[in-house]
Amino acid sequence: MSQPPQRVRVTRTRRPTRRDRPPTVRDEIAGHSRLGTTYVSSLVRAQLQLSLSTLAFGAVTLGALPLLFALVPPARRLSVLGVPLPWVVLGVLVYPGVVLTARWYTQASERLERDFGDVVGRR
């Protein structure tokens, strides 16, 4: 005896499994993955290197002034408009140098962060 044919109802078409997109750098950073940690630590290292080099530049530059005046005694005796040269250098000339160094540091720091943002946004 033959059995009657069974009915098959198709409720959904079979599709290949959806491929997940590869994780972006943002996903890696947000997920605290190894790659994300590497990206963030490279940014922190670059910022630390920038900070230490700026600090070293300031320490060498400002530290050289007392050394200069100690090793070259005639420089201590010079005066500009009746004001001793060390006072003029420390009271007037140092501040523009500090402001320019701070401006350079800020621009370099912003450039590092912008480059990091470009890398994160691209991938």
N, C-alpha and C positions, 0 to 999 in steps of 0.2 A: 503494500500500500504506500502510495506516495503521499507525502504530507503537503499541505497547501503552502505555497511560498510565503515566507515571512516578510512582513513589511518593515522596511528600514526608514526611519525618519532622520533626515539630515538637519540638524539644528544649527550647525556652525561649520563653516569651511575650515579645513585644516590649513593653517598658515605655518610657515617656518617660524621658529622661535625668534623673537625680536632680539636683535643684538644690542646690548647696552653700549652706549658711547664710552669711549675711554675716559677715565677721570681727568679733569682739567687740573691745572696747577692750583687753582682756587680750592677745588675739592680736596686735593692732597694736603693743602695747608690747613683747611678747616677740619679735616679728619685726623690731623696730627700724625700723618703717615711718615714713613722714613724719608720719602722724597720731599714732602712738605717741610719737614723739619730741616732738611738740607738746604732748601731754598731760603728759609727764614734765617738759619744760622749764617748763611753766606751774606745776607743783608746786614745782619748784626756785626759780622766780622768786618765788612767794608766800612760800616759806620764807626766801629771802634778804631780801625786803622786811620780813618780821617780825623777822628777826635784826637788820637794820640799824636799824629803828625802835626796837627794844629797846636796842640799843647807844647810839643817839643820845640816848634818854631818860636812860639811866644817865650818859652823859658830860655832858649838860647839867645834870642834877640834881647830880651829884657835883662837876662843874666849877664850879657856881655857888657852892658853899660857900666855897671859898677867896676867890673874888671878893667874896662878901658880907662876909666878915670883913676883907678888905682895904679895901673901900669904906666900911664902917661900923665905924670904930674902936671906938665904945662897945660894940659886940657882942663884941669881943675881951676887953673888961674885965669883962663880966658873969660871974657864977659861979653854979653850982647846987650847993648843999650843999658849998661850998668848992672845987668843981672848976670850972676855967674852962669857959665855954660851948662854945668850939670843941672841947674834949676830949670833952665830953658828947655833942655832936652827932656827931662823927666816931667816937667809941668806943662809943656806945650806940644812937643813933637811926638811923644809916646801915644797920646790919645788918638790922633788920626790913624796911626799905625794899627792900634787895637781895633778901631772901628772898621778899617779896611779888611783886616784879618777876619773879623767877625762876619762881615758881609760875604767875603769869599767862602768862609766855612758854611754859611747858610745856603749859598747858591750850590755849593758842592753837595751838601746834604740833600737838598731838594732834588738835585739831579740823580743822586743814587736812588732815592725813593721813586722818582718818576721812571727810571729805568727798570726798577723792580716791578712797578705797576704795569709797565709795558709787557714785561715777561709774563706776569701773571695773567694779564688780559688776553694775551695772544694764544696761550695754550690752554 
